[in-house]
Amino acid sequence: MTRIKRGYIARRRITKIRLFASSFRAAHSRLTRTITQQKIRALVSAHRDRDRKKRDFRRLWITRINAVIRERGVSYSYSRLIHDLYKRQLLLNRKILAQIAILNRNCLYMISNEIIKEVDWKESNRII
């Protein structure tokens, strides 16, 4: 019986994995078994960190909004601002509020003052 050479399919698969790991260091880019292990680790980390990035940006936005709001008034805070925004049914997400806080603080102060006036007015005129 004649010898059968390895097919091109396995070679193509290994080549594709090697292209993925070409930027890795040392044996992680040279040895097939460690390349596959590192590829799995890299993809797991990428999947995990996509969610973590969203979490981190949300924390950053909240911190920025809170810092700017607390500069203005000691008694007013981020949580009260968000609560009052929901009461007034204003659809401003945290990303937009953080951009306003960084780029145009006076605009955020105006928004918060209007919300405070409106909420205080409604609470004072409420019939018990």
C-alpha positions as CSV (number, residue, x, y, z in Angstrom):
1,M,0.0,0.0,0.0
2,T,1.3,3.5,-0.8
3,R,1.8,6.1,1.8
4,I,-1.0,8.7,2.1
5,K,0.2,12.3,2.7
6,R,-1.7,14.5,5.1
7,G,-4.5,16.4,3.4
8,Y,-4.7,20.1,2.8
9,I,-7.7,20.6,5.1
10,A,-5.7,20.0,8.3
11,R,-2.9,22.2,7.0
12,R,-5.4,24.9,6.2
13,R,-6.8,24.8,9.7
14,I,-3.4,25.0,11.3
15,T,-2.4,27.9,9.0
16,K,-5.6,29.8,10.0
17,I,-4.8,29.3,13.7
18,R,-1.2,30.4,13.2
19,L,-2.3,33.6,11.5
20,F,-4.5,34.3,14.5
21,A,-1.6,33.8,16.9
22,S,1.1,35.4,14.8
23,S,1.4,38.4,17.2
24,F,1.8,36.2,20.3
25,R,5.2,35.8,21.9
26,A,7.5,32.8,22.0
27,A,6.0,29.3,21.8
28,H,2.5,30.8,21.9
29,S,3.0,31.7,18.2
30,R,5.1,28.6,17.1
31,L,3.8,25.4,18.7
32,T,0.4,24.2,17.4
33,R,-0.9,22.9,20.7
34,T,0.0,26.1,22.7
35,I,-1.3,28.2,19.8
36,T,-4.8,26.6,20.2
37,Q,-4.7,27.0,23.9
38,Q,-3.8,30.6,23.7
39,K,-6.4,31.2,21.0
40,I,-9.1,29.8,23.4
41,R,-7.8,32.0,26.2
42,A,-7.8,35.1,24.0
43,L,-11.3,34.5,22.8
44,V,-12.6,33.9,26.3
45,S,-10.9,37.1,27.5
46,A,-12.3,39.1,24.6
47,H,-15.8,37.8,25.3
48,R,-15.6,38.5,29.1
49,D,-14.1,42.0,28.6
50,R,-16.8,43.1,26.1
51,D,-19.3,43.0,29.0
52,R,-16.7,44.5,31.4
53,K,-16.1,47.4,29.1
54,K,-19.8,48.4,29.1
55,R,-19.8,48.2,33.0
56,D,-16.6,50.3,33.2
57,F,-18.0,53.0,30.9
58,R,-21.3,53.2,32.9
59,R,-19.3,53.6,36.1
60,L,-17.2,56.4,34.5
61,W,-20.3,58.2,33.3
62,I,-22.0,58.0,36.7
63,T,-18.8,59.3,38.4
64,R,-18.5,62.3,36.0
65,I,-22.2,63.2,36.4
66,N,-22.0,62.9,40.2
67,A,-18.8,65.0,40.4
68,V,-20.3,67.9,38.4
69,I,-23.7,67.8,40.2
70,R,-22.1,67.8,43.7
71,E,-20.0,70.8,42.8
72,R,-23.1,72.9,42.5
73,G,-25.1,71.9,45.5
74,V,-24.1,69.9,48.5
75,S,-27.6,68.4,49.1
76,Y,-28.1,67.4,45.5
77,S,-26.6,64.1,44.2
78,Y,-26.5,61.9,41.2
79,S,-29.2,59.5,42.5
80,R,-31.6,62.4,43.2
81,L,-30.9,63.8,39.7
82,I,-31.7,60.4,38.0
83,H,-34.7,59.9,40.2
84,D,-36.1,63.4,39.2
85,L,-35.3,62.7,35.6
86,Y,-37.4,59.6,35.7
87,K,-40.2,61.5,37.5
88,R,-40.3,64.1,34.7
89,Q,-40.0,61.4,32.1
90,L,-37.0,62.9,30.5
91,L,-35.1,60.4,28.3
92,L,-31.5,61.4,28.7
93,N,-29.2,58.5,29.2
94,R,-26.0,58.5,31.3
95,K,-23.7,58.8,28.3
96,I,-25.3,62.0,27.1
97,L,-25.5,63.4,30.6
98,A,-21.8,62.7,31.1
99,Q,-20.9,64.4,27.8
100,I,-23.0,67.5,28.8
101,A,-21.3,67.5,32.2
102,I,-17.8,67.5,30.7
103,L,-18.4,69.8,27.7
104,N,-21.1,72.2,29.0
105,R,-21.5,72.3,32.8
106,N,-23.9,75.2,32.7
107,C,-26.3,73.3,30.6
108,L,-26.3,70.4,33.1
109,Y,-26.8,73.0,35.9
110,M,-29.8,74.4,34.0
111,I,-31.3,71.0,33.5
112,S,-30.9,70.1,37.1
113,N,-32.3,73.4,38.3
114,E,-35.4,73.1,36.1
115,I,-36.0,69.5,37.3
116,I,-35.7,70.7,40.9
117,K,-38.1,73.5,40.4
118,E,-40.6,71.3,38.6
119,V,-40.5,68.5,41.2
120,D,-40.6,70.9,44.1
121,W,-43.5,72.8,42.5
122,K,-45.5,69.5,42.0
123,E,-44.8,68.3,45.5
124,S,-45.9,71.6,47.1
125,N,-49.1,71.8,45.0
126,R,-50.1,68.2,45.6
127,I,-53.4,67.7,47.3
128,I,-53.2,65.4,50.3
